[in-house]
Structure formats: structure tokens, C-alpha cells
């Protein structure tokens, strides 16, 4: 790992005033990709997250509460995924930092790769998902956020239906197939970096959560919120394939059959991205080990 990426320089270390973000950047206990870790920690130390977000949170909560109250009598109106995705694209393009956009774009790519990895290692089960591999922000307009949630649920239903019909369980294959896992930086467009691109990833997520609730029907929003707890489910599938529970320590979203409040969706979405990055990073490590052992 390089000792210098963006603002994280080991040469700036001061033992009397250690930078907490530098410590986390240099720490190698979690298998995070360097560019993802840099993007996340850069957002953590930004003025937007430290000053603007705490001030905005009470207003976000009130707006969220009003939307939830509105959804009691009007559970399916409005229901406009198209306008939601157009609004998300517009907001990310004009207000999100390049680091925030990088993390969002990475999430859909690594999510697709993790599901494909499981599918590749559970033979003779027919599972169909829509591959989500956006490379530029405007690709998000193609229903990507909603399809991401649908992919996870459809994957779980079709995978387990197929296994039940055959009367079998997931097991560790003789040779694990890592073809689905990309062990290199993803190639994305150059993201906008103007004076108004100030929003870090957590600020963007907190603002968009009630908007997501407003533009989607209540069933769609609740399904999306509850999908965050399926990180544990995906982790269990990986444990059965890999034959080790080690990576379960990397997962923060748990107990999918005991749903949490949708008001917590913003923070849990941050943890969901964190979980996905850690799981994908661990699979990259194992892929490299397999390649080294094959030499």
C-alpha cells in the first residue's frame, strides 16, 4: 500500500496529535480497496459531514416524518422510480463530491460481482438477475437503485427455490470460482469536481433517504430498507461456499427477520456499503491467494 494517497501522508504523522483518519487509512485489518477507503475517509473528515450534516439532520428527520405520515393514507401515490432516478442523478452530478460518486458507483458493481460469485459456485441452479455495472453517472437513471434491491430479493428467492427443489444445500466446491470478482480498480468516468460538488457520501445518503421514501410506493421503500439487513444472509452464503466464517466479522447489518425502523435506513445504508466493500475486498484477497498457489 502506498503511504500517500490524497491527503493521507504517513510523513505527516505526529505522535502528540495523531490523525484518526490517517490511522484508519494505514490500518490493514479490513480488506478495503485503497481508492474506496480513501474516498470514505476523505468524506469523514470533510466540513460538510462534520458541520453541515449535524445541522441539517433535524430538518431531514422532520421531512422524513412528514413523508411517512403521508404514506399512511397514500401508500402507492406517488410511485415514480423514473423521476426518483433522474433526481438522484441530478443531485449526484451537481452536489456530490467525486469521492461520494466513486463509492456509489463502486457499490453497484461490487454488488453485482458478489451475487455472480455465489451463482458461479452453486452449480445447476437457475438464477436470473439484472447485471448492474454503471460506469458513468447517467447510467444510474436506468432504474439502478430500485433494481439493486430487486436483484437481491429475486436472487435469494430463485437460489433457495432451486436448492429446495433439488433437496440440497450450498456446499464448498472443490475449486472455488473467482472469475466474477474484479481484482483491479473499476474504470469510471471522471466525476464532476466543481465548487458546488461538496456533499460527502453520508450527507448525500441522509438527504436522499426521505426523498427515496417520497418517490417510491411504501412497499418498495420498506422492501429497500429491509434489504439492508440481508447483508448477513449474503455473508452466510459466502461462508458455506468458502468453508470459513471469518468474513462474518466484517458484517454489520444483521437479523433480517427482525426488521429495524425505516428511520434508521440512512445509517444502515452506510453500513451496507461498508459491508459490501469489506466482503468484496476479502474475496479479492482469496482470489489472489488462489492465483499465487496455482503458480
Secondary structure, 3 states (H helix, E strand, C coil): CCCEECCEEHHHCCCCCCCHHHHHHHCCCCCCCHHHHHHHHHHHCCHHHHHHHHHHHHHHHHHHHHHHHHHHHCCCCCCCHHHHHHHHHHHHHHHECHHHHHHHHHHHHHHHHHHHHHHHCCCCCCCCCCCCCCCCHHHHHCCHHHHHHHHHHHHHHHHHHHHHHHCCCCCCCCCCCCCCCCCCCCCCCCCCCCCCCCECHHHHHHHHHHHHHHHCCHHHHHHHHHHHHHHHHHHHHHHHHHCCCHHHHHCCCCCCCCCCCHHHHHHHHHHHHHHHHHHHHHHHHHHHHHHHHHC
